[in-house]
Amino acid sequence: MTSRVFLVSPAMSGSLRRAAFDDGAPIEEGGARRARAAAGSLPPAGRVLTSPSLRCRETAAALGLNALAAPELAGLDVGRWRGRTLDEVGAADPEAVARWLGDPDAAPHGGESVRDLCGRIARWLAGVADTGRTLAVVEPEVVRAAVVHALDMPVTAFWRLDVPPLTATELSGRSGRWNLRLGHSPAAPDT
């Protein structure tokens, strides 16, 4: 059986706009409006999931989805950096940020490394392989990790993948071999 996994990134939130590590901020009204306008544009799925963050849960609700929060789809755990902007962390500890961005095994923030996130998402994808359709509203870094795994890319490519707000990434495959479909947008990206 061919599996299809649709990964939708959250609508714009204040933390996304400020390039802040998730601080629990809700989605902005413009992002909610775009998500509501896109309701019904996503394909039906046997499983509808969301990252546990507020912005992903609110995006799922605005899209009209009855989604179950899945802890395994949580965004990258950035430990003590949570809620701070990349600029703030970079000014306070530029070597730690450089190490984190350059070494997928580094976790100077005390949280999860990029390699660990990629491994966690690879295990999740293995669990949904050959099970039909799954739709999940997930953090941008979860989309990156899924694409890295699906295309068997080196983990160092993680930071080279951009995931705009409120866009869909589709993976399809069977028996652990995934294909990537580019270009689907349930709504115009937030600006």
C-alpha positions, 0 to 999 in steps of 0.5 A: 500500500502506498502511504501519503504523508502531508506535513503542513507548517503552522501559520505565522505567529509572533515567535516565527516572525521574530525568529524566536525559538517557540515561546508558546505564542499563538498564531497571528490573526492574519495567519489564522485568516489564511488557515481558515481560507484554506480549510477544506483544501487538504486531502482527507486522511485516516490520521490527523495529527499535530505537533503539541505546540500552541501554534500547530494546534491553533493552525490545525483548528483554523484549518478545520482539522480535528487533530490529535496532538502527537508528542513524537512530532514535537519541534526541536527541543532547544532547551534553555534557548526556548523563547529567545530569539536567534539574535539574542542567543547569538549575541550572548553565546556566538560560539554555541550558536555556530557549533549548533548550526554547523554540527548536527550532533551539537546541543549546546542549549541542553536540549535535542541535537538536530541529528536526534530530531532527524532520528526521531522523525525517521522512526515516526515515518517508519511507523506510518509507512504502508498505512494509508494517509496521514495529515500532520500540522507540524513545526518547520523543523519537523518538516525539514527532518522528514525531508532529510530522511525521505531523500536520504540526505546528509543531516548537514542539509537540515539548515538548507531547507526553508519551510514557509508558514502554512505550506504543505509538503507531501511524502509518498511511498511504500516499503520505506522508500519515500518520494517528495512532492513539491509545490503544494500550498493550502493557502498563500504564505504569510508575509 
